[in-house]
Amino acid sequence: MFLREEGHEGGVWSAIGTPVAGRCCRSHPWQGPGNWCPVRGWGWCFLISDSPDLTPDRAGVGDSMPVGMATGWGSLLQDEQQLEELARQAVDRALAEGVLLRTSQAPSSSHVVSYAPFTLFPSPVPSALLEQAYAVQADFNLLVDAVSQNAVFLEQTLSSTIKRDSFTARLFDIHKQVLKEGIAQTVFLGLNRSDYMFQCNPDGTTALKQIEINTISASFGGLASRTPAVHRHVLSVLGKTKEAAKILSNNPSKGLAMGIAKAWELYGSANAQVLLIAQEKERNIFDQRAIENELLARNIHVIRRRFEDVSEKGSLDQDRRLFMDGQEVAVVYFRDGYMPGHYSLQNWEARLLLERSCAVKCPDIATQLAGTKKVQQELSRAGMLESLLPGQPEAVARLRATFAGLYSLDLGEEGDQAITKAIAAPSCFVLKPQREGGGNNLYGEEMVQALERLRDSEERASYILMEKIEPEPFRNCLLRPGSPARVIQCISELGIFGVYVREGKTLVMNKHVGHLLRTKAIEHADGGVAAGVAVLDNPYPV
């Protein structure tokens, strides 16, 4: 099933190198039964499929265990018929749990729905890296909030980008207009998701490396709340109740709703509503409904409207309070507005109206700009974190430990050196534009051609260069509607959801609220679930 770009999840994946057969992390020979790695302590996940090119012999199942010594359910998967039955049960449980999407044929209707693609088994995630990702999320919340309040940093950082990137320029124009008029809102809400992959180092160790942080419309918190029950069910069917108990409880939708509710409360109008800016064709509506339902349980009502509706029926009073259809709005929650194609001239006018209001925007325009790739690259410069988070050396150290190599492509010697380095070793880098939604990055020869074209152009400032992360592949079975179960080599991306609420200069909430694991085949360089590439998953701590 291939999904449109509606429902932004970030989905920026790093391509990986081809693994050397029989070695872990391309450096350590497998040892012992189950192809166990002496450094990492677990092997590849080899499953069974009825696909003719993935028979047990050709897939290597006879010599391996699903996640090596860590899981122990590999021997139960030698039976293809059992795998097919497991897949049927898993799909039925996913449907029963509400792991749902609208269909591509009727993206505006819930009359016919299907299950969201997911893995048959949970995928291995190093426990230490999972804990590290959770531990650093509050720091990333603080950092995003600090950047959003630093108008000088944003202007200096984006000055070259906005000359050549019209979308970022339009966002920045609204930012300047709001600053000139005076920011009306006094309560600020951030619902972020920081995404990582697990770098496999030459010595066999793994490291948590950030792909990006999503500051607008970070999706799949709702569906991620429903997938643990599916994998617990699969393992329980296999009689693996102890392993099933290791599937972490996860309810991001409740935590995200908690942040919205706190912002609504601080706004201070009991009759005001939450306005969710939605796309007309939204396949991922059930993900959004999970948050809406959590809010309704708190007696906070949500209205869904498009930018076009805001343009036609939205208004501000003399105090810049926002009204929609005559009803006061306390919080504006964007699930649209993160890509150029989401904006017509009318929609840009609607966005400006919303930003000028005193309603709590999630995100406000400055926070959306704080999530751009150019800001991410500038934050990696020596001393930058210290200047934005003074007196917090522990937080700075935790943040910096997750950074991959990031390089400016602005005109000048620094940018020239980065381009030369990338052209000389294209397999080591990713070229990233200032875009969200997945499927935008350039790799390999395509990246080289783009850099050759951009070498002498100011347009290169609208991109950044990033070191390519090299995770260790494993095998899992991907389940998609209308497609046979596929057993393939996979990689995963871990996202941690964070929530913060600030009133004036006082931070009143700052916490992590859950995780999202997405898994995809290694042949796909870029793209997430909404782009039709990755599937939903759960971490199995190892």
GUKE-810528 format. One line per field, with one value per residue (C-alpha): residue number from 1; residue in three letters; chain; x, y, z. Coordinates in Angstrom, 2 decimals, always signed. Example, Ala and Ser with C-alpha at 12.3 -4.5 7.8 and 13.67 -1.06 7.14 Angstrom:
2
k	1_2
r	ALA_SER
c	A_A
east	+12.30_+13.67
north	-4.50_-1.06
up	+7.80_+7.14
END
This chain:
542
k	1_2_3_4_5_6_7_8_9_10_11_12_13_14_15_16_17_18_19_20_21_22_23_24_25_26_27_28_29_30_31_32_33_34_35_36_37_38_39_40_41_42_43_44_45_46_47_48_49_50_51_52_53_54_55_56_57_58_59_60_61_62_63_64_65_66_67_68_69_70_71_72_73_74_75_76_77_78_79_80_81_82_83_84_85_86_87_88_89_90_91_92_93_94_95_96_97_98_99_100_101_102_103_104_105_106_107_108_109_110_111_112_113_114_115_116_117_118_119_120_121_122_123_124_125_126_127_128_129_130_131_132_133_134_135_136_137_138_139_140_141_142_143_144_145_146_147_148_149_150_151_152_153_154_155_156_157_158_159_160_161_162_163_164_165_166_167_168_169_170_171_172_173_174_175_176_177_178_179_180_181_182_183_184_185_186_187_188_189_190_191_192_193_194_195_196_197_198_199_200_201_202_203_204_205_206_207_208_209_210_211_212_213_214_215_216_217_218_219_220_221_222_223_224_225_226_227_228_229_230_231_232_233_234_235_236_237_238_239_240_241_242_243_244_245_246_247_248_249_250_251_252_253_254_255_256_257_258_259_260_261_262_263_264_265_266_267_268_269_270_271_272_273_274_275_276_277_278_279_280_281_282_283_284_285_286_287_288_289_290_291_292_293_294_295_296_297_298_299_300_301_302_303_304_305_306_307_308_309_310_311_312_313_314_315_316_317_318_319_320_321_322_323_324_325_326_327_328_329_330_331_332_333_334_335_336_337_338_339_340_341_342_343_344_345_346_347_348_349_350_351_352_353_354_355_356_357_358_359_360_361_362_363_364_365_366_367_368_369_370_371_372_373_374_375_376_377_378_379_380_381_382_383_384_385_386_387_388_389_390_391_392_393_394_395_396_397_398_399_400_401_402_403_404_405_406_407_408_409_410_411_412_413_414_415_416_417_418_419_420_421_422_423_424_425_426_427_428_429_430_431_432_433_434_435_436_437_438_439_440_441_442_443_444_445_446_447_448_449_450_451_452_453_454_455_456_457_458_459_460_461_462_463_464_465_466_467_468_469_470_471_472_473_474_475_476_477_478_479_480_481_482_483_484_485_486_487_488_489_490_491_492_493_494_495_496_497_498_499_500_501_502_503_504_505_506_507_508_509_510_511_512_513_514_515_516_517_518_519_520_521_522_523_524_525_526_527_528_529_530_531_532_533_534_535_536_537_538_539_540_541_542
r	MET_PHE_LEU_ARG_GLU_GLU_GLY_HIS_GLU_GLY_GLY_VAL_TRP_SER_ALA_ILE_GLY_THR_PRO_VAL_ALA_GLY_ARG_CYS_CYS_ARG_SER_HIS_PRO_TRP_GLN_GLY_PRO_GLY_ASN_TRP_CYS_PRO_VAL_ARG_GLY_TRP_GLY_TRP_CYS_PHE_LEU_ILE_SER_ASP_SER_PRO_ASP_LEU_THR_PRO_ASP_ARG_ALA_GLY_VAL_GLY_ASP_SER_MET_PRO_VAL_GLY_MET_ALA_THR_GLY_TRP_GLY_SER_LEU_LEU_GLN_ASP_GLU_GLN_GLN_LEU_GLU_GLU_LEU_ALA_ARG_GLN_ALA_VAL_ASP_ARG_ALA_LEU_ALA_GLU_GLY_VAL_LEU_LEU_ARG_THR_SER_GLN_ALA_PRO_SER_SER_SER_HIS_VAL_VAL_SER_TYR_ALA_PRO_PHE_THR_LEU_PHE_PRO_SER_PRO_VAL_PRO_SER_ALA_LEU_LEU_GLU_GLN_ALA_TYR_ALA_VAL_GLN_ALA_ASP_PHE_ASN_LEU_LEU_VAL_ASP_ALA_VAL_SER_GLN_ASN_ALA_VAL_PHE_LEU_GLU_GLN_THR_LEU_SER_SER_THR_ILE_LYS_ARG_ASP_SER_PHE_THR_ALA_ARG_LEU_PHE_ASP_ILE_HIS_LYS_GLN_VAL_LEU_LYS_GLU_GLY_ILE_ALA_GLN_THR_VAL_PHE_LEU_GLY_LEU_ASN_ARG_SER_ASP_TYR_MET_PHE_GLN_CYS_ASN_PRO_ASP_GLY_THR_THR_ALA_LEU_LYS_GLN_ILE_GLU_ILE_ASN_THR_ILE_SER_ALA_SER_PHE_GLY_GLY_LEU_ALA_SER_ARG_THR_PRO_ALA_VAL_HIS_ARG_HIS_VAL_LEU_SER_VAL_LEU_GLY_LYS_THR_LYS_GLU_ALA_ALA_LYS_ILE_LEU_SER_ASN_ASN_PRO_SER_LYS_GLY_LEU_ALA_MET_GLY_ILE_ALA_LYS_ALA_TRP_GLU_LEU_TYR_GLY_SER_ALA_ASN_ALA_GLN_VAL_LEU_LEU_ILE_ALA_GLN_GLU_LYS_GLU_ARG_ASN_ILE_PHE_ASP_GLN_ARG_ALA_ILE_GLU_ASN_GLU_LEU_LEU_ALA_ARG_ASN_ILE_HIS_VAL_ILE_ARG_ARG_ARG_PHE_GLU_ASP_VAL_SER_GLU_LYS_GLY_SER_LEU_ASP_GLN_ASP_ARG_ARG_LEU_PHE_MET_ASP_GLY_GLN_GLU_VAL_ALA_VAL_VAL_TYR_PHE_ARG_ASP_GLY_TYR_MET_PRO_GLY_HIS_TYR_SER_LEU_GLN_ASN_TRP_GLU_ALA_ARG_LEU_LEU_LEU_GLU_ARG_SER_CYS_ALA_VAL_LYS_CYS_PRO_ASP_ILE_ALA_THR_GLN_LEU_ALA_GLY_THR_LYS_LYS_VAL_GLN_GLN_GLU_LEU_SER_ARG_ALA_GLY_MET_LEU_GLU_SER_LEU_LEU_PRO_GLY_GLN_PRO_GLU_ALA_VAL_ALA_ARG_LEU_ARG_ALA_THR_PHE_ALA_GLY_LEU_TYR_SER_LEU_ASP_LEU_GLY_GLU_GLU_GLY_ASP_GLN_ALA_ILE_THR_LYS_ALA_ILE_ALA_ALA_PRO_SER_CYS_PHE_VAL_LEU_LYS_PRO_GLN_ARG_GLU_GLY_GLY_GLY_ASN_ASN_LEU_TYR_GLY_GLU_GLU_MET_VAL_GLN_ALA_LEU_GLU_ARG_LEU_ARG_ASP_SER_GLU_GLU_ARG_ALA_SER_TYR_ILE_LEU_MET_GLU_LYS_ILE_GLU_PRO_GLU_PRO_PHE_ARG_ASN_CYS_LEU_LEU_ARG_PRO_GLY_SER_PRO_ALA_ARG_VAL_ILE_GLN_CYS_ILE_SER_GLU_LEU_GLY_ILE_PHE_GLY_VAL_TYR_VAL_ARG_GLU_GLY_LYS_THR_LEU_VAL_MET_ASN_LYS_HIS_VAL_GLY_HIS_LEU_LEU_ARG_THR_LYS_ALA_ILE_GLU_HIS_ALA_ASP_GLY_GLY_VAL_ALA_ALA_GLY_VAL_ALA_VAL_LEU_ASP_ASN_PRO_TYR_PRO_VAL
c	A_A_A_A_A_A_A_A_A_A_A_A_A_A_A_A_A_A_A_A_A_A_A_A_A_A_A_A_A_A_A_A_A_A_A_A_A_A_A_A_A_A_A_A_A_A_A_A_A_A_A_A_A_A_A_A_A_A_A_A_A_A_A_A_A_A_A_A_A_A_A_A_A_A_A_A_A_A_A_A_A_A_A_A_A_A_A_A_A_A_A_A_A_A_A_A_A_A_A_A_A_A_A_A_A_A_A_A_A_A_A_A_A_A_A_A_A_A_A_A_A_A_A_A_A_A_A_A_A_A_A_A_A_A_A_A_A_A_A_A_A_A_A_A_A_A_A_A_A_A_A_A_A_A_A_A_A_A_A_A_A_A_A_A_A_A_A_A_A_A_A_A_A_A_A_A_A_A_A_A_A_A_A_A_A_A_A_A_A_A_A_A_A_A_A_A_A_A_A_A_A_A_A_A_A_A_A_A_A_A_A_A_A_A_A_A_A_A_A_A_A_A_A_A_A_A_A_A_A_A_A_A_A_A_A_A_A_A_A_A_A_A_A_A_A_A_A_A_A_A_A_A_A_A_A_A_A_A_A_A_A_A_A_A_A_A_A_A_A_A_A_A_A_A_A_A_A_A_A_A_A_A_A_A_A_A_A_A_A_A_A_A_A_A_A_A_A_A_A_A_A_A_A_A_A_A_A_A_A_A_A_A_A_A_A_A_A_A_A_A_A_A_A_A_A_A_A_A_A_A_A_A_A_A_A_A_A_A_A_A_A_A_A_A_A_A_A_A_A_A_A_A_A_A_A_A_A_A_A_A_A_A_A_A_A_A_A_A_A_A_A_A_A_A_A_A_A_A_A_A_A_A_A_A_A_A_A_A_A_A_A_A_A_A_A_A_A_A_A_A_A_A_A_A_A_A_A_A_A_A_A_A_A_A_A_A_A_A_A_A_A_A_A_A_A_A_A_A_A_A_A_A_A_A_A_A_A_A_A_A_A_A_A_A_A_A_A_A_A_A_A_A_A_A_A_A_A_A_A_A_A_A_A_A_A_A_A_A_A_A_A_A_A_A_A_A_A_A_A_A_A_A_A_A_A_A_A_A_A_A_A_A_A_A_A_A_A_A_A_A_A_A_A_A_A_A_A_A_A_A_A_A_A_A_A_A_A_A_A_A_A_A_A_A_A_A_A_A_A_A_A_A_A_A_A_A_A_A_A_A_A_A
east	+0.00_+1.46_+0.35_+0.31_+2.23_-0.80_-0.08_+3.52_+5.71_+9.08_+10.21_+13.73_+15.69_+19.37_+20.50_+22.83_+25.69_+25.42_+26.25_+28.98_+27.42_+28.35_+29.51_+27.93_+28.40_+30.66_+33.54_+32.91_+32.50_+29.41_+30.12_+28.33_+24.83_+22.28_+24.88_+25.57_+27.72_+30.28_+30.08_+26.37_+25.04_+22.36_+22.09_+20.00_+16.27_+15.61_+11.97_+10.09_+8.00_+6.04_+7.83_+9.77_+12.99_+12.87_+12.74_+14.49_+17.67_+17.97_+17.06_+19.56_+16.92_+18.48_+21.52_+20.00_+17.56_+15.16_+17.08_+19.77_+20.19_+18.02_+14.55_+14.45_+11.39_+13.32_+12.95_+9.16_+9.28_+10.61_+7.02_+5.79_+2.19_+2.54_+3.93_+0.95_-1.44_+0.45_+0.16_-3.61_-4.01_-1.79_-3.83_-7.10_-5.72_-4.46_-7.93_-9.51_-7.08_-7.74_-4.40_-6.24_-5.90_-8.41_-7.91_-6.17_-9.36_-11.43_-9.04_-11.85_-14.19_-14.12_-16.76_-14.02_-10.75_-7.76_-5.00_-1.89_+1.18_+3.21_+5.83_+4.80_+7.33_+8.80_+12.29_+15.45_+16.49_+19.49_+18.09_+20.83_+20.13_+16.38_+17.02_+19.41_+16.80_+14.25_+16.74_+17.70_+14.17_+13.59_+16.87_+15.69_+12.43_+14.42_+16.61_+13.71_+12.01_+15.22_+15.74_+12.13_+12.61_+15.90_+14.91_+18.51_+19.72_+16.88_+17.52_+21.28_+20.93_+18.31_+19.60_+21.25_+18.52_+15.63_+17.33_+16.94_+14.20_+10.83_+8.91_+11.21_+11.20_+7.39_+7.41_+10.10_+8.13_+5.20_+7.62_+8.88_+5.36_+4.33_+7.43_+6.82_+3.21_+4.05_+3.49_-0.03_+0.08_+1.42_+1.25_+3.48_+3.10_+5.58_+4.69_+7.94_+9.36_+13.09_+14.05_+17.16_+18.93_+21.47_+24.91_+26.98_+30.60_+33.66_+34.40_+30.92_+29.45_+26.27_+25.52_+22.31_+22.42_+19.71_+18.15_+16.01_+13.55_+9.97_+8.36_+5.16_+2.55_+4.66_+2.37_+1.66_+1.47_-2.07_-1.44_+1.78_-0.43_-2.31_+0.45_+1.94_-1.16_-0.68_+2.87_+2.02_-0.73_+1.63_+4.16_+1.44_+0.11_+3.63_+3.53_+6.16_+4.44_+7.68_+8.83_+5.39_+5.76_+8.93_+6.90_+6.86_+3.62_+3.31_+0.65_+1.95_-1.56_-2.41_+0.75_+0.30_-3.29_-2.04_+0.15_-2.70_-4.98_-2.46_-2.12_-5.92_-6.18_-3.58_-5.35_-8.10_-11.41_-13.60_-15.76_-12.92_-12.16_-9.13_-8.86_-7.15_-5.94_-6.50_-6.09_-9.17_-7.90_-6.54_-5.85_-4.23_-7.32_-7.49_-4.07_-5.47_-8.76_-6.86_-5.66_-9.07_-10.72_-8.25_-9.13_-12.85_-12.44_-11.20_-14.26_-12.15_-13.82_-11.91_-13.12_-11.46_-11.06_-8.92_-6.87_-9.55_-12.18_-10.04_-9.69_-13.44_-14.81_-11.94_-11.61_-9.80_-11.44_-9.81_-7.83_-6.65_-8.65_-9.28_-12.81_-13.89_-17.56_-18.18_-16.55_-13.42_-10.30_-7.78_-5.32_-4.50_-3.01_-1.46_-1.69_-1.16_+1.10_+4.55_+5.08_+4.94_+2.08_-0.11_-0.30_-2.23_-2.24_-5.47_-3.82_-0.85_-3.27_-5.01_-1.70_-0.87_-4.27_-3.69_-0.17_-1.34_-3.88_-3.39_-4.43_-1.78_-0.30_+1.21_+3.62_+3.90_+5.80_+9.10_+8.97_+8.32_+11.41_+13.37_+12.78_+14.36_+17.40_+19.49_+18.88_+19.78_+23.07_+23.93_+23.20_+26.03_+28.64_+31.11_+29.83_+26.32_+24.55_+26.40_+25.19_+21.56_+21.51_+23.88_+24.77_+23.53_+26.66_+25.05_+22.18_+24.66_+26.70_+23.63_+22.48_+25.85_+26.34_+23.42_+24.62_+25.80_+28.15_+26.34_+27.81_+26.82_+26.68_+26.65_+28.84_+32.39_+35.35_+33.46_+30.72_+33.25_+35.12_+31.89_+30.92_+34.38_+34.26_+30.79_+31.62_+34.75_+32.84_+29.15_+28.29_+29.11_+26.72_+23.08_+21.98_+18.96_+16.68_+14.53_+11.55_+9.43_+7.29_+9.93_+11.19_+13.11_+16.73_+19.38_+21.90_+24.77_+25.07_+21.91_+23.48_+26.74_+24.89_+22.97_+26.15_+27.91_+24.96_+24.81_+28.55_+28.63_+25.04_+23.52_+20.82_+23.15_+22.46_+18.95_+20.47_+22.61_+24.94_+24.67_+26.84_+25.05_+24.19_+25.03_+22.75_+23.00_+20.26_+18.08_+15.24_+11.53_+8.25_+6.42_+2.63_+0.87_-2.74_-2.99_+0.57_+1.95_+3.95_+7.53_+10.59_+13.36_+16.43_+15.30_+16.46_+14.51_+14.15_+13.21_+11.24_+10.65_+7.70_+8.25_+5.86_+6.58_+4.36_+5.64_+3.66_+5.52_+9.09_+8.09_+8.30_+5.35_+5.71_+8.66_+8.56_+8.79_+5.48_+6.21_+7.93_+7.45_+9.40_+9.22_+10.89_+11.58_+13.46_+17.12_+16.76_+14.71_+16.99_+14.32_+10.71_+8.48_+5.08_+3.14_+5.37_+4.48_+7.95_+8.16_+5.76_+4.80_+6.76_+7.55_+10.99_+12.05_+14.71_+17.89
north	+0.00_+3.36_+6.40_+10.03_+12.67_+13.58_+13.27_+14.30_+11.88_+13.27_+10.03_+11.09_+7.85_+7.39_+4.92_+2.19_+0.22_-3.39_-5.67_-8.25_-11.71_-13.49_-10.43_-8.08_-4.37_-5.35_-6.02_-8.94_-12.54_-14.32_-16.85_-19.90_-21.24_-18.72_-16.49_-14.66_-11.53_-11.40_-7.58_-6.87_-10.14_-10.77_-11.91_-11.11_-11.78_-14.51_-15.40_-17.55_-16.45_-18.24_-16.00_-18.28_-16.32_-16.44_-20.15_-21.29_-22.30_-19.10_-16.85_-18.53_-19.55_-22.91_-21.28_-18.30_-17.15_-14.19_-11.85_-14.31_-15.07_-12.13_-13.38_-17.12_-17.47_-18.22_-21.99_-21.60_-19.93_-22.83_-23.64_-21.48_-22.44_-21.23_-17.92_-17.43_-18.16_-15.72_-13.03_-13.57_-13.35_-10.28_-8.46_-9.31_-8.07_-4.85_-4.20_-4.94_-2.57_+0.26_+0.33_+1.81_+4.00_+5.19_+3.70_+5.43_+5.01_+6.96_+9.11_+11.41_+8.66_+6.18_+3.90_+1.54_+1.33_-1.00_-1.73_+0.43_-1.54_-3.03_-5.65_-9.15_-9.18_-6.45_-5.40_-5.38_-2.08_-1.79_-1.03_+1.47_+3.51_+3.47_+4.79_+7.42_+8.63_+9.04_+10.76_+13.44_+14.34_+16.96_+18.56_+18.72_+20.28_+22.97_+23.52_+23.91_+26.33_+28.34_+28.58_+29.66_+32.58_+33.73_+35.93_+36.98_+33.38_+32.45_+35.43_+34.89_+31.14_+31.32_+34.44_+32.51_+29.86_+32.27_+33.89_+30.68_+28.65_+30.30_+28.12_+28.88_+32.52_+32.69_+31.19_+33.66_+36.60_+35.68_+35.37_+38.92_+40.31_+38.80_+40.16_+43.62_+43.69_+42.08_+38.47_+38.20_+34.69_+34.24_+30.44_+28.30_+24.61_+22.23_+18.72_+17.40_+14.09_+13.52_+10.73_+8.54_+5.61_+3.29_+3.87_+0.68_+1.60_-0.24_-1.72_-3.28_-0.83_+1.10_+4.79_+6.82_+9.42_+11.95_+12.13_+15.20_+16.74_+17.30_+20.41_+20.44_+17.73_+14.93_+12.01_+8.39_+9.04_+7.73_+4.53_+3.89_+3.76_+0.80_-1.38_-2.87_-5.05_-6.47_-7.68_-8.94_-10.97_-12.46_-13.50_-14.86_-17.01_-18.43_-19.19_-16.53_-14.77_-13.61_-12.08_-10.52_-8.81_-7.08_-5.10_-1.65_+0.07_+3.15_+5.85_+8.96_+10.13_+10.52_+12.53_+14.74_+15.43_+16.25_+19.01_+20.44_+20.29_+22.17_+24.89_+25.09_+25.42_+28.21_+30.09_+30.59_+30.39_+27.43_+27.64_+27.94_+25.05_+23.42_+24.03_+21.19_+22.34_+19.28_+18.28_+17.56_+14.13_+12.60_+8.88_+9.05_+10.39_+7.68_+8.71_+12.20_+10.98_+9.23_+12.64_+14.22_+11.47_+11.96_+15.66_+14.99_+12.73_+15.90_+17.79_+19.76_+19.96_+19.81_+21.22_+20.13_+22.78_+23.39_+26.49_+27.44_+27.37_+29.65_+32.09_+32.18_+32.01_+32.83_+36.24_+38.19_+40.60_+43.80_+41.82_+39.44_+36.56_+33.99_+32.96_+30.18_+30.06_+32.45_+30.13_+31.22_+29.13_+28.51_+26.20_+25.74_+22.28_+21.98_+18.64_+20.49_+23.28_+21.67_+21.40_+23.97_+22.09_+22.69_+26.43_+28.46_+32.26_+31.91_+29.41_+31.69_+34.44_+32.03_+31.05_+34.71_+35.27_+32.34_+33.50_+37.03_+35.71_+35.18_+31.54_+28.97_+27.67_+24.22_+25.08_+28.83_+29.98_+30.43_+26.86_+25.56_+27.43_+25.97_+22.54_+23.33_+21.40_+24.58_+25.23_+21.60_+22.04_+25.31_+23.83_+21.35_+24.12_+24.33_+26.57_+27.00_+24.79_+26.49_+29.91_+28.76_+26.73_+28.65_+27.01_+23.59_+21.60_+18.21_+18.90_+20.16_+16.96_+14.75_+16.65_+16.74_+13.00_+12.37_+14.64_+13.13_+15.14_+18.18_+20.58_+23.97_+24.45_+28.25_+29.95_+30.15_+27.98_+25.92_+25.01_+24.32_+21.88_+20.07_+19.67_+18.37_+15.88_+14.61_+14.23_+12.26_+9.91_+9.99_+6.84_+8.66_+11.61_+12.65_+15.91_+17.41_+20.26_+22.29_+19.96_+17.69_+14.67_+12.23_+11.35_+14.60_+13.63_+12.85_+10.01_+8.54_+9.50_+11.59_+13.61_+14.01_+15.31_+17.80_+19.04_+19.45_+21.52_+23.58_+24.09_+27.69_+28.63_+30.39_+27.73_+25.35_+27.34_+25.88_+22.44_+20.95_+17.98_+15.24_+12.28_+9.07_+6.82_+3.12_+0.89_-2.90_-4.64_-7.40_-9.46_-9.08_-9.68_-6.61_-6.81_-4.56_-4.65_-6.37_-7.67_-11.05_-11.14_-10.27_-11.35_-8.89_-7.20_-4.15_-1.12_+0.86_+4.48_+5.38_+8.51_+9.93_+12.24_+15.28_+17.86_+21.24_+24.13_+27.60_+30.49_+33.72_+32.85_+30.07_+26.46_+24.65_+21.28_+19.46_+15.69_+12.74_+11.00_+7.89_+6.47_+5.46_+2.76_+2.53_-0.19_-0.45_-2.52_-1.57_-0.90_+2.24_+5.20_+7.66_+7.83_+6.90_+5.31_+8.18_+7.96_+4.27_+2.96_+2.19_+0.28_+0.60_-1.45_-1.85_-1.96_-5.24_-4.21_-6.28
up	+0.00_-0.99_+0.96_+0.00_+1.90_+4.07_+7.76_+8.15_+10.05_+9.10_+7.51_+6.67_+6.37_+5.81_+3.20_+4.34_+2.91_+1.81_+4.75_+4.41_+4.76_+7.94_+9.82_+12.32_+11.66_+8.73_+11.14_+13.51_+12.32_+13.59_+16.32_+17.70_+17.06_+15.89_+14.27_+17.49_+17.47_+20.29_+20.43_+20.14_+21.49_+18.87_+15.30_+12.27_+12.18_+9.60_+9.05_+6.54_+3.58_+0.88_-1.62_-4.02_-3.59_+0.19_+0.95_+4.14_+2.31_+0.31_+3.22_+5.51_+8.04_+8.72_+10.32_+12.12_+14.77_+14.43_+16.71_+17.62_+21.29_+22.31_+21.39_+20.92_+18.70_+15.52_+15.76_+15.76_+12.37_+10.35_+9.37_+6.51_+7.17_+10.75_+9.51_+7.21_+10.07_+12.31_+9.64_+9.40_+13.16_+13.35_+10.71_+12.43_+15.75_+14.12_+12.72_+16.10_+17.85_+15.40_+13.56_+10.60_+7.53_+5.02_+1.57_-1.32_-3.34_-0.79_+1.29_+2.43_+3.65_+6.52_+4.97_+3.80_+5.73_+5.94_+8.39_+8.46_+7.30_+10.14_+10.95_+11.94_+14.79_+16.99_+15.92_+18.03_+19.58_+21.93_+25.39_+26.20_+23.06_+23.71_+27.21_+25.83_+23.33_+26.08_+28.39_+25.85_+24.72_+27.42_+26.33_+22.73_+23.92_+25.70_+22.66_+20.23_+22.62_+23.02_+19.25_+18.69_+21.10_+19.56_+16.62_+15.97_+15.72_+13.35_+11.09_+10.95_+10.43_+7.70_+5.92_+3.08_+2.86_+2.42_-0.56_-2.59_-0.87_-1.47_+1.01_+3.93_+2.84_+3.03_+6.51_+7.56_+6.13_+8.38_+11.30_+10.67_+10.31_+13.64_+15.37_+13.91_+15.07_+18.40_+19.40_+20.78_+22.24_+25.76_+25.96_+23.75_+22.99_+21.41_+20.26_+18.82_+17.67_+17.49_+15.06_+15.27_+13.71_+15.31_+13.83_+13.66_+14.29_+12.89_+16.33_+16.46_+18.96_+18.21_+18.70_+18.71_+15.90_+15.19_+11.73_+12.40_+14.81_+13.65_+15.10_+13.04_+12.51_+14.01_+13.28_+14.23_+17.97_+17.81_+15.89_+17.84_+20.93_+19.44_+18.00_+21.21_+21.69_+18.19_+18.77_+22.27_+20.63_+18.02_+20.66_+22.92_+20.07_+19.85_+23.57_+24.23_+27.13_+28.76_+25.46_+24.98_+28.33_+27.07_+24.52_+26.07_+26.95_+24.77_+24.61_+22.84_+21.95_+25.63_+26.26_+23.20_+24.26_+27.77_+26.31_+24.25_+27.29_+29.44_+26.80_+26.53_+30.31_+30.46_+27.65_+30.20_+28.37_+29.38_+26.25_+23.75_+21.40_+19.80_+16.06_+14.16_+10.76_+8.57_+4.96_+2.90_+1.85_+5.03_+5.06_+8.49_+10.22_+12.88_+14.14_+14.63_+16.09_+18.89_+20.13_+19.57_+21.62_+24.47_+24.51_+24.40_+27.44_+29.19_+27.91_+25.44_+22.04_+18.75_+15.43_+12.18_+9.51_+6.41_+5.70_+3.18_+5.92_+8.09_+5.21_+4.68_+8.24_+10.58_+12.22_+14.94_+17.37_+18.63_+21.20_+18.46_+19.88_+17.16_+16.22_+13.87_+12.86_+15.75_+18.31_+20.20_+19.55_+22.33_+20.54_+16.84_+16.15_+12.70_+10.88_+7.61_+6.42_+6.42_+2.64_-0.18_-1.87_+1.16_+0.45_-2.06_-1.79_+0.20_+2.54_+3.16_+4.15_+6.51_+8.11_+8.72_+10.33_+12.69_+13.56_+14.36_+16.88_+20.61_+20.27_+21.18_+17.91_+17.73_+16.36_+16.12_+13.03_+14.90_+16.20_+12.69_+11.51_+14.44_+12.90_+9.53_+8.32_+8.18_+11.87_+12.63_+10.81_+12.55_+15.97_+15.41_+15.24_+18.11_+20.90_+19.48_+22.01_+24.85_+23.69_+23.40_+26.63_+28.95_+32.23_+31.16_+30.28_+30.99_+28.57_+25.95_+26.26_+25.92_+22.84_+21.12_+21.60_+19.22_+16.40_+13.13_+10.92_+9.47_+6.91_+5.52_+1.75_+1.85_-0.74_+0.50_+1.44_+4.02_+1.58_-1.21_+1.03_+1.94_-1.71_-2.64_+0.21_-0.75_-4.45_-3.53_-1.21_-2.21_-0.24_+3.00_+2.69_+2.20_+0.54_+2.33_+1.19_+3.61_+3.29_+5.49_+4.70_+3.44_-0.03_-0.57_+0.07_-2.56_-2.40_-4.38_-8.04_-7.89_-5.07_-7.03_-10.08_-7.93_-6.24_-9.59_-10.79_-7.59_-7.09_-8.33_-7.54_-4.52_-4.67_-2.84_+0.36_+0.39_+1.14_+3.88_+3.75_+6.36_+7.20_+6.22_+9.13_+8.78_+10.88_+11.00_+8.96_+10.35_+8.92_+9.58_+7.81_+6.51_+6.28_+3.79_+2.56_-0.80_-0.70_+0.36_+3.57_+2.69_+4.63_+3.92_+5.33_+7.25_+9.19_+11.76_+12.80_+16.36_+17.18_+20.67_+21.21_+23.41_+24.86_+26.37_+27.42_+28.25_+29.76_+29.16_+30.14_+32.54_+31.37_+32.96_+31.22_+29.64_+29.18_+26.83_+26.14_+24.08_+21.05_+17.43_+15.65_+11.85_+9.82_+6.10_+3.58_+3.20_-0.53_+0.20_+0.79_+1.91_+2.99_+5.93_+6.47_+4.91_+1.83_+1.44_+2.29_+6.02_+8.27_+11.93_+14.43_+18.14_+19.76_+21.32_+23.86_+23.59
END
